[in-house]
Amino acid sequence: MKIFDIISQEQRMKITEELFKTVQPTATFYLMTVMSSLVVTYGLLINSIALVFIGVVVSPLFSTIFAFALSLIKADIHLMRKSIHSAATGILVSFAVAILFTLLVPGAGVTPALMERMRPNIFDLIISVAVGVGAGYLLTREGVGPYLPGLAMAILLVPHVSVAGIGLTLRRYDVLGGASLLLVTNLIALIAGNSIIFWVRGFIPYWSSEANEEIKKKLFVTMMVLLILAAPLTYVMFSVINQTSVSNKISNVLMQQLGAIKKAQVISYDFSELKTGYTIDVMLRSPERIDSRMARGIKNMLEEKLNKKVSLNISVVEFKQISAK
C-alpha cells in the first residue's frame, strides 16, 4: 500500500466509528483527564520528565483532535460539535486541576521543565505540523488504532495546559502567555496535519460533488492561520536567541573581571534592555571588597562587548574564611 493511497470505505467507516466512541464526554473521559492533569502538573513542579510522560499516556485529549480534523474534512457537524465540546471541557478541566494542585504543593515554583514550554518558536509550529501528518497517517494504517499516534499528539498538548495553569497560579504571566500561545499553535498545527492526511486518504463528504474544492478552501484558511501564528513565534525565537547571547556576554565579562579575586563568585545576575541601553544587576560573593575602580572596569568592558550603554548595579556579599584548629 502506498502512503497516499485512498483507503477502503470499510476502513474509513471503522476509523470514524472508533473516533466517535472515544470522543464521547463520558465519566471515564473526565476521570482520565483529571488523573492525567494531576500527574503531569506534579511532574512539571518537581521537574520530572518521566512523570510528565506517564501523565500524558493516560490523557484522552488526543481523540478530540483527531475527531475535529476528521469532522472538518467530512463536513460532519455532529462529530464536530462532539469533538469541540469534549476538547473544550477537557482542556478546562485540566487547567482547573493544574491550578488547584499547584495551590496545594508547598514551595511551588518555575522549574526547567516549565521553562522549556514558556518560549515557543517557529520550530515548535513546524514540528507540530509534522507530528499531525505522521499521527494522521498512522491512524489510517490498518490495525494501528488511535492510541499510539494519539500519544505523539498528546505530548504536544497536555503539558502546555498544565504549564498555563501553573503560570496563572504563580502569577507568572510570561509562563501563562507562552504556554497558551504554544497550546493554540500546536492545536491548529495538529489539526492541519491530520486534515491533510484525512483528505488525501479519501475522507470526503459523499453528498457534495464539490467536496474537494471546499476542503481545499478549509485547508487554505488553516494554513493562513498558521502563517499568522508564525510571525509572533519567529519574533519570540529571535528574542530568545538575542537574550541568550547577551546573557553569555555578561557572564563571560564577569568571570574574566573577577578572575583576579580568589574564590570570588557570581551569585546571580539579571538584565533588562531599554532604548538607551542595558540595566544590569549583579550579586557577587567575594572575600575582598569590590571598589568603584573595579566596578567601572566591569561596566566599561560590558559596554564594549554589548556595544551599548550600561547602567550597572553590583551588590557584594563579603565573607572571610576562618579555620578552626
N, C-alpha and C positions, 0 to 999 in steps of 0.2 A: 504493500500500500504506500503510495506517495504521500508526502507531507501535506500537500494542498488538494488532495482528492476530496471530493464530496462524499461524506459518509452515508451509510444506508438510512432509509427512512425509519427502519426499526430501531437503529442505534440512536438516531436523533430523538425519537419519542421516549426511549429509555432514559436518556440524559435529562430531558425536560421533566419527566415524571419524578426522577430522583431529586433533582434540584427543587422541584415544587414541594416535595416532602421535607427536605432539610431546611427550607426557608420558613417553615411554619413557626409562628411565635408561640411555642408551647412552653410549659413549665420547665421542661428539660432544657430548652434553648436558653432560657434566662438563668437557670441554675448553673449551667456550664459557663455562661458569660460571667456570672459573679465569681465563680471559682477561678476562672482564668484571670480576671482582673486582680483578684486578691494575690495570686501567686506572682503575676507579672509586676505589680506595684511593689511588693515586698522585695522581689529580685532587683528592681531598679534602685530601691532605697538602700540596699546593702551591697550594691554593685556586684550582683551575682548573675552573670550571663546565663549560667546553667538553669537557674530558677526562671528567668525570663523565658527561656526556650520551652521549659516544661509548661509554663502557663499558656504560651502560645499554642502548644499542641492540643490543648483541650478547648480552645476557643471555637465557637461555631460561626463567627462573623464572616468567614471567607465565603460561606454558601450564599450569603446575601449579595455579594459582589458578582459571583457567577450568575446568579438568578437575574440581577438587574441588567447585566450585559446581554444576557440571552433575551430578556423581555424587550430590550431596546432593538435588537435585530429582528425579532419575530413580531414586533408590534403587539405584544401580548400585554394588554393593560392590566388584566387581573394579576398576572405574575409580577408585573412592575409594582403595583400597589403593595403586594405582599412583601416584596424584597425591600422596598423603601421603608415600609413600616418596621420590619424586622431589623434592618440596618440602623435606622434612626434610634429606635428604642434600645437596641443592643449597645450602641455607642454611648447613649446617655446613661445607661445602667453602669457600664464600665467606667465612665467618667465620674459618676457619683461614688462608686465603690472606691476608686482611687483617692478621691477627696477625703472620704470618711476614714479610710485606712491610714492615710498619711497623718491625719489628726491624732490617731491612736499611737503612732510609732514615736517614742521619745527620741529627741535629737535628730529628727529627720532633716536632711539637707541635700544639697545638689551633689551627686556623685558623678564619676566619669561616665558611667552608663547613661546618665541623664544628659550630660553634656554632648554626647555623640548624636543625640536626637533633637537638639535645640538649634542647630545651624544647618538647615537644609541647603543644598546647592543643586546646580543643573544636573550633576551626575546622578543624584537621587531620582530625578524625573526619568532619566534615560534608563536606569536600572529597573524602575517600576514598570515602564512600558515593556521592557524585555521580559520581566517576570510574568506580566499579564499575558503576553503572547505565549510564553512557554507553558504556563499553567493551563491556558485555554487549550493548547494543543494536546497536553497530557490528558485533559478531561475528555477530549474527543477520541482518544485511543481506546479501543475496545478492551474491557477488562481492567482498566485502571481505576475508575471511580473518582469522586471529587475530593477525597480526603488528602491524598498525597500531594497533588498540585495545589490544593487549598492551603496546605501548611506553608508553602512558599509565600503565598499572598498574605496569610495571617501575620507572618513575621514583619511585613511592611505596614501593618495596620494596628494591631493590638497594643504594642508597646507605646506607640505615639499617643493613644488615648490616655493611657496611664500617666505618661510624662506631662501631658497637658493638665490633668487633674492634680498632679503633684505640684506643678508650677503655680497653679492658681492657689492652692492651699498655702504654699510657702511665700506667696506674694512675689514670686519671681516671674514677672510678666514677659521677660525675654524668653524664659523657658516655655511659658504658655503659648506665646506667639509663634516661636519657632516650631514647636511640636504641632500646633494647629495647622500651620502652613504646610508642613510636611505631610500631615494626615490627609488634608484636602488634595494635595498634589498626588499622593500615592493612590487615593481613591479614584481620581479621574484617570490617571495613567493606567491603573489596573483594568478599569472598565474599558478603556480604549483598546488595550492589548487583547482582552477577552473578546471584545466585539469584533475585532479584525479577524480573529481565528474562527469565531462562530459564523461569520459571513462567508469566508472562503470555504468553510467545511459544509455549507449548504443549509444553514439555519435561516430561512427566509419565510416571510408570510406567504401562504398559498393563495390568499384571496385577492392579491393585488398583482397585476401584470407589470406594474411599475415599481415593484418592491426594491429592486436593486438600485434604482435611482434615488429612492427615498433613503435607503440605507447609506448610500454614498454621501448624501447631504448630512445625515446624522454624524457620520464619521468625520466629515469635514469640519463640522461645528465643534466636535470634541477635540480635534487636532488644533483648531484655532484657540480653544480654551487652554490647551497645554502650552501653546506658544506664548500666550499671555502670561501664564504662570512661570514660564521660563525666564522672563525678564527679572522679577524680583529674586528668583533663585540664583541667577547669574550674578546679580549685584551682591547678594549675600556671600556667594563663593569668593568673589574678588575682595570683598571687605574682610573676610576671614583671613585670606592669604596676606593681605596688607597688614592686618593686626599681628599675625604671626611673625612677619618679617620685622616689624617694629619691635615686638617683644624680644626677639632674638638679638637684635642690635643693642637694646638696652641691657640685656643680660650679659652680653659679651663685654660691653664697656664697664659695667660694674665689676665683673670678675677681673678684668685687666687692671683697673684702677685700685682695687682692693688687694691685689696680689702681693703688694709690698708689706701689708699688715698681716702678721702671722695669726692664724686662727680667726680672722675676720670672716663673717658670713652674711649673706643676704637672706634675711628672714622672708621678706616679701616685697613686691613692687607692683604698682598699678599705674596706668597712664590713660589719659583721655586726650583726644585730638580736638583742637579748637581752630578757628580760622587763622589765628595768629601763630599757632604752633602747638606744642605739646605741654601738658601739665603732667609731671611725673612725681609720684610719691613713693619713697623708698624707706624701708625699715631695715636697719642693719644691727648686727651683734658684733661688737668689737672689744678687744682688751685695751685698745688705745682710743684716745679722743680723736674724733674726726673734726679737724679745724676748717675754717672758712676757705683757706687756700686749697685744700684738697677738694672741698665741695665745688669750688669754682672750676677746678681741673676736670672734675667729673661732668659738670654742666657744659663746659666748652667742648669736650670730646663727644658728648651726646648730640650737641648742635651740629658738630662736624659730620657725624655718622648719619643723623636723621635729616640733615640739610634743612632744618627749621629751627625757629627759636624755641627754647626750652625753659619752662618755669619748674625748677627742681626743689622739692621739699624732702629733706632727709631727717629721719628720726633714728637715733642711735641708742641702743641698749648696751651700756658699758658693763664689763664683767672682769673679775680678777680670779685667776686660778690659784687656789690655796691647797697645798698638800699637807695632810695630817701625818706626822711621823710618830 
